[in-house]
């Protein structure tokens, strides 16, 4: 296999992490999930505010890029998951940084865009915020109104990195089939279009 970049992006609470981890296990690929990576980085730190959490999100993104660089440099494919943003949403243009990473290592890119009805995703988001495995560093500390959550999700709409994109509707998890998605990734890893 050669160095290829698989991105799992999209809306909050859309099932990105679950899919990315399952994909990594299915295909025996290194997989970095932004939220769990952030928990690992911040284990020995007390993160007391939303501003600190946001700052550590930027640090986490940088660390994920570094890890991905090392894997791509060695010719290994890698999965990166996160609610990656286009330019103008955060101080760092994550789309541009990921595009530069792919270009630097001549790595083809396959992006999964997980989206869905934001009213459905909002209910999942609110439930997830109180889950024990969420990690304090990833919680926002209050329940946002649906309108605010909807805006956060749509802020991600402009994220795109040159390469192949697959849009996945996760408004109804009972209709989501991973096997065809795994097959698309296998095809991508073999260098086929």
N, C-alpha and C positions, 0 to 999 in steps of 0.2 A: 504494500500500500504506500501511497505517497501522501505528503502533507496536504490535507484538505480541511477546510473549516466549515463546520456545521453549526449554525446559529439557531437557537430556539428563542424567539422573541415574541412580543405581543402584549396583550392586555394583562392587567393585574388579575390574579385569581383565575386565570384561564387554563390552568393545568400544565403550564410550561415545565415546571420543575419535575413533576411526576413523569411526564413524557421523556424529558431529557435523561433522567436517571434510568428509566426503563430502556431507552435506546442504547445508552452506554452499556448496560448489562447485556442486552440482547446481542450487540455487535462487538463486545469486549473493547470498547473505546474509552479513552480518558474523557471524563465529563466534569465540567466545573459549573456548579449551580451557584449563582450570585449570592442568594440569601444564606446558604449553608457555608459558602466560602467566607462570607462576612462574619458569621457566627464563629468560625474557626479563627479568623484574624483577631477578633475582639474578645476572646475567651478571658484574657487576663486584664481587660480594661472595663472600667465602669462607664458606660455610655448613659449619660443622664438626660439628654435632651434630643429633640428631633433634629436640631441643627448639627449636633455631634454625630448622630446617626447618618445624616446626609453626607457629612464630611467623610465618614468611614465608608460610605457607599462609593465615593470617588476613589478612595484608597483601594477598596476591593476590586473595582474595575481595573485599576492599574496593575494590581497583583495578578488578576486573571489574564491580562494581556501578556505579562511577563511569562507566566506559566505556558500560555499558548505559543509564545515565541519560541521557547525552548523545544516544545514538541514539534512545531512546524519545521524548525531548524534541523531536527533529526529526521524529518520526513514522515512524521506520524500525523494521522488525522486527529482532530480534537473537536469536542462538542463544548460550546459555550452557551449558557442559558442566562437570561436576565430580561428585565423590562428595559431594554436598551432604548435610548432616546436619539432622535435626530438633533441637528444643530438648533440652537435657540431655546431649548427647554432647560438645560442645565449648563453650568459653565463649560463642561467638556462635551464636545460633539462626539458621542460614542459611535455613531454611524461612520463618521470620517475616520476615527481611530481604528475601527475594525476593518474598514476598506484599505487603509494604509498597511495594516498587518497582513492582510491577504496579498496585497500587491508586493510587499517586501519579500514574501516567501513564495511568490508565484502559486499561491494556494487557491484553487477553485473554491467557491462559496455556495453552500446550499442553506437557505434561510427558511425556517418554518415560522410563519406568522400566526400565532394563536390568538383568535379573536372570538367574540360572541356577543350576545345580547348583554349590555352592561347592567341591566336590572337583575338578570340572573347572576352575573359575575359579582355584583355588589353583595348579594346575599352570601355568596361563598366567601367573599373578602371579609365581611363582618364576622362570620363564624371562625374563619382562620385566624383572625387577630388575637383570639383568646386561646388558641391551641398551645399546649405546653412546648411543643417542638419548634414553635415559631421563633423563639429567641428574642429577648428584650431588645436587642440591637435592631431588629427588623420590625418592631411594632411602632405604630404612629402615636399611641397614647390617647387617642380619642376616636369616636366613631364619626367619620365624615358623612355629610349628607350625600345622597345618591348623586346630586348634580355635581358635587365636587369630585366624587369618584369617577363619574362619567367624563369629566374634563380631563382628569389624570389619564384615563385610558386613551382618549382621543388625542392627547398630546403625543402619543406614541405612533399615531397613524403614519407620520412622515418618515419613520425609520426604514431605511433601505440600504443595502450594501450590494454592489454589482455582483451578479451571479443569479442562480436559479432561486425562485421564491415559490413556496407552497403555502397557501392560505388554508388554515384549519379552523372550522367553526366548532367551538367548544361550548356553545350555549346549552347543549344537552350531552352530557358525558355518556349517556346510555347509547348514543348513536356513534360514538367515536371508536373507530377501528384502528388499532396501532399497526396491525400486520401489513396493510398496504403502504403505510408510511415507512415501516422498516424496509420494505422492498425498494422503495424509492431511494433510500439512503444506500442500500447495497449497490444499486445501479450507479449511483453517484460515486461511490468509492471505487468502483471498477473503471471509472473514467468515461462512462457512457453518458450521453445526453438524452 
